[in-house]
Amino acid sequence: MMRRCALDLVRRCSGSRRTNYLVDACRLGEPSSDMLIDSFGRFHNYLRISLTERCNLRCQYCMPAEGVELTPNSDLLSHDEIIRLADLFVSSGVDKIRLTGGEPTIRKDIEDICLHLSSLKGLKTLAMTTNGIVLAKKLPKLKECGLSAINISLDTLVPAKFEFMTRRKGHARVLESINTAIELGYNPAKVNCVVMRGMNDDEISSTYAEMLDKVTYSINLLITAITAKSLEVDGNEFKDVRRLQDHPTDTAKNFKVDGHCGTISFITSMTEHFCAGCNRLRLLADGNFKVCLFGPSEVSLRDPLRAGVDDLELKDIIGAAVKRKKRAHAGMFDIAKTANRPMIHIGG
């Protein structure tokens, strides 16, 4: 009851007071560790774990056609190392883990990883972001192993455009995976779309409206040069658009279109960032720990782990990195000049 009341209080707050209330709310019912609280009072209860740098697509906005240089397998985190580090985070207050890549479903031990992660005491949500190419045949077992939420990337509903954008075939397989997720009871089955001007922005209104008719669809649009006002501009497609109440830690701006069952969300990380409510941390496939997607700062957890340090020392390393997290990431044009690894290395 106390935790629910505290979260209600967070939702009523805005502006400079929101972060402080966010910390107070998240502390209730959590372990008494400040490892996950940064110097601005943000409590980080969401960990994204990249399981691999490999991918079976070559999306134009993610990597060149020839691929990128990959980290040797011996330098990537093993199954046991992933579970040990995840346990440290969960025991300190993380209650949501999202598995990313590369493409997480191509990792051979993905089912076993899900089984062990979902068994961690205190973890409430085990999610995955996937391109859906091989998901349909693996999802039933993954659900049995505790995978509780799914995001499937699909940037277009036009097969020929899909092949152009990803440099690979597989459009029908992605649609099959989305339908499999619905059949298995994932609600919502979220669809991620990176919107690019002149490439697929013409599909926002006319084509994706079809998905909104399905009750389990939630469409997340990563907006580059377009904002949520796109919905209001195209009045021919969406007559009545309602803004939904967002949680303070949401990255998306959520909307409901009257007459449709699903929802649509805009992620405007550049034009309207959400740093004040950020609760996310990242563990990369090579064991580097990253506190901000757009910041170049990383610290290795793999090296001390393999050197034999104990859990307390690892927590000290993690806590120190979290405390160094900046209030906000740099502006869009400054980020373009900042040395940072490609997304295929960082994890989606």
Protein Blocks (a to p, Z undefined) as FASTA:
>chain_A
ZZmmmmmmmmmpgcjllmmmmmmmmmgopacdfklpcfkopacfbdcddfbfbdfbdcfk
locfkopadddfklpccfklmmmmmmmmmmnopabdcddedjfklpmklmmmmmmmmmpg
hiabdcdddehlmmmmmmmmmmmnopabdcdddfbfbfklmmmmnopahklmmmmmmmmm
mmnopacddddddddehilmmmmmmmmmmmmmpmkbccddddfkbcfklmmmmmmlmmba
cdddddfklcbdcdddehiabdcddddfklmccklmgcbdcddfkopacfbfkbcbdcdf
klmmmnopafklmmmmmmmmmmmpcfbdcdfklmmmpccddfklnoZZ
